[in-house]
């Protein structure tokens, strides 16, 4: 069992009257405080440790691996007297049995069963293999347990020594183990799958209610043994409504979805999905008709030190409508804008950024592609749109050596572009990815309180009180939308107790958008949400003047310890 208990506890709704969802003052694009006197209503708690996390490992080293030696003092006596030989041979039962298991992304617990003749006074030392040690006294038959968190992911040899000074004997047992968190390596946007052209799979539609298997590990420059991959998945040539689910190859398909579509739609969405033991990922077509599927890789995760993740409260870096971060004009057709992020919005040593990219006011159909500076625009897409649409999508994109990215407008006419920064990957960041069995945390269609009220928000204490949780990998979906609007996701400074006691501080309405919709549409988007630290409360804001239903699925989290 995982030692850490990350609890997806109360989901709460905010209202100025104390019932259901509430109205919050402000306009769609302007910040404004929530109405005072709000009240929260809690839903049942869920223990994340019971969701079947795939990142737990166990390790074992039996007594037979113990190596005994006489202490130097005993060896000197043995050369002079028979009594020294007897002393060195004392406590013949001395030995160690070692067992360990991962308890967090960086942490392990090692248990030592101390075997010894009765009455001995023993001293046990743990050498963790990273230059640090722990020690304690022990009695025969006692289990000695220590927990340790490694600063860097990797493989280590833990050496446990039990010393019996009275008998001048010592036993050492060594336990090879490894941490289980995964860190990110950026990958220049690369198309791994396109069923229209036979890339990554035989050419042809993906049949209804079947999966296409995509080789990730060992594909191109992606190494074998990757634990997860960041993919931009796009469904196109759709004839009926449906959904797409990404899951590890050879695994059980979950009941959650990663993207939803309607007939005639082309819909992209970012996914961070574990890779199966065979190095594959499966993409399931959950519709009545065949579809084409496209998957572009932008990075992968391995259980070695690379780039950890640091989530941020979303900040707007570019808005071509106002001239923020780029000229105050539309991005012309078939052209790019450069965006400086490294050294300004994220540290200079950042290797990749997590963004939410939005297109609005496009003059004709097209797509946006975000890619590192210093290279040509790749044959991939991050956002697909129709003329007049406002569409947002989550993006993970490597940074160029100068800390810049480019955003290419693949249409033949102009469009406005908005870029919100939600986090970054860096060698200096400690957030390591931990996957969980996909779990539906919230579905307002069935939770009993009804849809999100206009201009209201839901606060959700995902890991309140838990140290070391930096953020969460979520998929948000809006459906039954009554009017146009957008969703904002941001950490909450209030605690559940403050909401329960009616002492919460009014919040500032976020201006960044996670996903945008028009009336009647079902729209999904990945969210890499910040935990806000130990508070672990996340808010989901309905930035529409009418109601909408919200679905939230969790696929993993980032842990720093």
URKA-V458692 format. One record per backbone hydrogen bond with DSSP energy under -1.0 kcal/mol. CO is the residue of the C=O (numbers start at 0). NH is the residue of the N-H. E is the energy in kcal/mol with one decimal. If there is no record, write none. Layout:
co=[CO & CO]
nh=[NH & NH]
e=[E & E]
This chain:
co=[5 & 6 & 7 & 9 & 11 & 13 & 14 & 31 & 45 & 46 & 47 & 56 & 58 & 60 & 61 & 62 & 66 & 68 & 70 & 71 & 72 & 73 & 74 & 76 & 76 & 80 & 81 & 82 & 83 & 84 & 86 & 90 & 94 & 96 & 97 & 98 & 99 & 100 & 102 & 104 & 105 & 106 & 106 & 107 & 108 & 109 & 110 & 111 & 112 & 113 & 114 & 116 & 121 & 122 & 123 & 124 & 125 & 126 & 131 & 133 & 135 & 137 & 138 & 141 & 143 & 145 & 147 & 153 & 155 & 157 & 158 & 159 & 160 & 161 & 162 & 163 & 164 & 167 & 168 & 169 & 170 & 171 & 172 & 174 & 176 & 181 & 182 & 183 & 184 & 189 & 192 & 193 & 193 & 193 & 194 & 198 & 205 & 206 & 209 & 211 & 213 & 215 & 218 & 221 & 226 & 227 & 228 & 229 & 230 & 231 & 232 & 233 & 234 & 235 & 237 & 241 & 242 & 243 & 243 & 244 & 246 & 247 & 258 & 260 & 261 & 266 & 268 & 270 & 272 & 275 & 278 & 278 & 279 & 279 & 280 & 281 & 282 & 283 & 284 & 290 & 291 & 292 & 293 & 294 & 294 & 295 & 296 & 297 & 298 & 299 & 300 & 300 & 301 & 306 & 307 & 309 & 314 & 317 & 318 & 318 & 318 & 323 & 326 & 330 & 331 & 334 & 336 & 338 & 340 & 340 & 340 & 345 & 346 & 350 & 351 & 352 & 353 & 353 & 354 & 355 & 356 & 357 & 358 & 359 & 361 & 365 & 366 & 367 & 367 & 368 & 370 & 377 & 382 & 384 & 385 & 390 & 392 & 394 & 396 & 399 & 402 & 402 & 403 & 403 & 404 & 405 & 406 & 407 & 408 & 410 & 413 & 414 & 415 & 416 & 417 & 418 & 418 & 419 & 420 & 421 & 422 & 423 & 424 & 424 & 425 & 425 & 430 & 431 & 432 & 433 & 438 & 441 & 442 & 451 & 452 & 455 & 456 & 457 & 458 & 459 & 459 & 460 & 462 & 467 & 469 & 470 & 471 & 472 & 472 & 473 & 474 & 475 & 476 & 477 & 478 & 480 & 484 & 485 & 486 & 487 & 489 & 494 & 495 & 496 & 497 & 506 & 514 & 516 & 517 & 522 & 524 & 526 & 528 & 533 & 535 & 535 & 536 & 537 & 538 & 539 & 540 & 543 & 546 & 547 & 548 & 549 & 550 & 551 & 551 & 552 & 553 & 554 & 555 & 556 & 557 & 557 & 558]
nh=[47 & 8 & 45 & 460 & 458 & 21 & 38 & 508 & 7 & 49 & 50 & 101 & 99 & 97 & 64 & 65 & 171 & 169 & 74 & 75 & 76 & 77 & 78 & 79 & 80 & 84 & 85 & 86 & 87 & 88 & 89 & 93 & 114 & 112 & 60 & 110 & 58 & 108 & 3 & 180 & 149 & 102 & 103 & 147 & 100 & 145 & 98 & 143 & 96 & 140 & 94 & 119 & 137 & 162 & 135 & 160 & 133 & 158 & 127 & 125 & 123 & 121 & 141 & 113 & 111 & 109 & 107 & 178 & 176 & 174 & 126 & 172 & 124 & 170 & 122 & 168 & 167 & 70 & 163 & 68 & 161 & 66 & 159 & 157 & 155 & 432 & 301 & 306 & 299 & 296 & 294 & 196 & 197 & 198 & 203 & 193 & 290 & 209 & 284 & 282 & 280 & 218 & 221 & 217 & 274 & 300 & 272 & 297 & 270 & 295 & 268 & 293 & 266 & 291 & 263 & 260 & 285 & 257 & 258 & 283 & 281 & 250 & 243 & 241 & 264 & 234 & 232 & 230 & 228 & 278 & 215 & 216 & 248 & 275 & 213 & 246 & 211 & 244 & 208 & 205 & 235 & 194 & 233 & 191 & 192 & 231 & 189 & 186 & 229 & 184 & 226 & 227 & 182 & 183 & 425 & 423 & 420 & 418 & 321 & 322 & 323 & 318 & 328 & 414 & 334 & 408 & 406 & 404 & 343 & 344 & 345 & 342 & 349 & 398 & 424 & 396 & 421 & 422 & 394 & 419 & 392 & 417 & 390 & 415 & 387 & 384 & 409 & 381 & 382 & 407 & 405 & 379 & 367 & 365 & 388 & 358 & 356 & 354 & 352 & 402 & 340 & 341 & 372 & 399 & 338 & 370 & 336 & 368 & 333 & 333 & 362 & 330 & 359 & 319 & 357 & 316 & 317 & 355 & 314 & 311 & 353 & 309 & 350 & 351 & 307 & 428 & 308 & 558 & 181 & 556 & 553 & 551 & 445 & 547 & 455 & 541 & 13 & 539 & 11 & 461 & 537 & 8 & 465 & 559 & 530 & 557 & 528 & 554 & 555 & 526 & 552 & 524 & 550 & 522 & 548 & 519 & 516 & 542 & 513 & 540 & 538 & 498 & 499 & 500 & 502 & 33 & 486 & 484 & 520 & 477 & 475 & 473 & 471 & 464 & 461 & 462 & 491 & 459 & 489 & 457 & 487 & 454 & 481 & 451 & 478 & 443 & 476 & 440 & 441 & 474 & 438 & 435 & 472 & 433 & 469 & 470 & 431]
e=[-2.7 & -1.6 & -1.7 & -1.8 & -1.6 & -1.9 & -1.1 & -2.2 & -3.0 & -1.7 & -2.1 & -2.3 & -2.4 & -2.7 & -1.7 & -2.7 & -2.4 & -1.9 & -2.0 & -1.9 & -1.8 & -2.1 & -1.1 & -1.4 & -2.8 & -1.0 & -1.9 & -2.2 & -2.3 & -1.3 & -1.5 & -1.7 & -2.5 & -2.9 & -2.6 & -3.7 & -2.7 & -2.3 & -1.0 & -2.3 & -2.6 & -2.1 & -1.3 & -2.6 & -1.7 & -2.0 & -2.4 & -2.9 & -1.5 & -2.4 & -2.2 & -1.1 & -2.1 & -2.8 & -2.2 & -2.6 & -1.8 & -2.5 & -2.2 & -3.8 & -3.2 & -1.6 & -2.2 & -2.2 & -3.2 & -2.5 & -2.5 & -2.2 & -2.9 & -3.0 & -2.8 & -2.4 & -2.8 & -2.3 & -1.8 & -2.2 & -1.1 & -2.0 & -3.0 & -2.7 & -2.5 & -2.9 & -2.7 & -2.4 & -3.0 & -3.0 & -2.1 & -1.4 & -1.9 & -2.9 & -2.2 & -1.2 & -1.1 & -1.9 & -2.6 & -2.7 & -1.7 & -1.2 & -2.7 & -2.3 & -2.3 & -2.2 & -2.1 & -1.3 & -2.4 & -2.9 & -2.1 & -2.2 & -3.1 & -2.1 & -2.2 & -2.5 & -1.9 & -2.5 & -2.3 & -2.6 & -3.2 & -2.9 & -1.6 & -2.7 & -3.0 & -2.2 & -2.6 & -2.2 & -2.1 & -2.4 & -2.7 & -2.7 & -2.1 & -2.3 & -2.9 & -2.0 & -2.5 & -2.8 & -3.4 & -2.1 & -2.2 & -1.4 & -1.8 & -3.6 & -2.2 & -2.2 & -2.9 & -2.4 & -1.8 & -3.1 & -2.2 & -2.1 & -2.6 & -2.9 & -2.6 & -1.0 & -2.7 & -3.1 & -2.2 & -1.9 & -3.1 & -2.2 & -1.2 & -1.5 & -1.6 & -2.5 & -2.5 & -1.3 & -1.2 & -2.8 & -2.3 & -2.1 & -1.7 & -1.3 & -2.2 & -2.7 & -1.5 & -2.5 & -2.7 & -2.2 & -2.8 & -1.2 & -2.9 & -2.5 & -2.1 & -2.7 & -1.9 & -2.4 & -2.3 & -2.7 & -3.5 & -3.4 & -1.6 & -3.1 & -3.0 & -1.5 & -2.6 & -2.3 & -2.2 & -2.7 & -2.7 & -3.5 & -2.4 & -2.4 & -2.2 & -3.0 & -1.7 & -2.5 & -3.0 & -2.3 & -1.8 & -1.9 & -1.5 & -1.5 & -2.2 & -2.8 & -2.2 & -2.2 & -3.0 & -2.9 & -1.8 & -2.5 & -2.1 & -2.7 & -2.6 & -2.8 & -2.8 & -1.3 & -2.1 & -1.5 & -2.5 & -2.7 & -1.4 & -2.3 & -2.7 & -2.4 & -2.1 & -1.4 & -2.2 & -3.1 & -1.4 & -2.6 & -3.0 & -1.3 & -2.6 & -1.4 & -2.2 & -3.1 & -2.5 & -2.5 & -1.5 & -2.8 & -1.0 & -3.0 & -2.4 & -2.2 & -2.6 & -1.9 & -2.7 & -2.5 & -2.7 & -2.5 & -4.2 & -3.2 & -3.2 & -1.9 & -2.7 & -2.4 & -2.5 & -1.2 & -2.6 & -2.1 & -2.0 & -2.6 & -2.8 & -3.2 & -2.4 & -2.6 & -1.6 & -1.7 & -2.9 & -3.1 & -1.8 & -2.4 & -1.7 & -1.6 & -1.7 & -2.8 & -1.9 & -2.3 & -2.4 & -2.2 & -1.7 & -2.6 & -2.0 & -1.8 & -2.7 & -2.8 & -2.5 & -1.1 & -3.2]
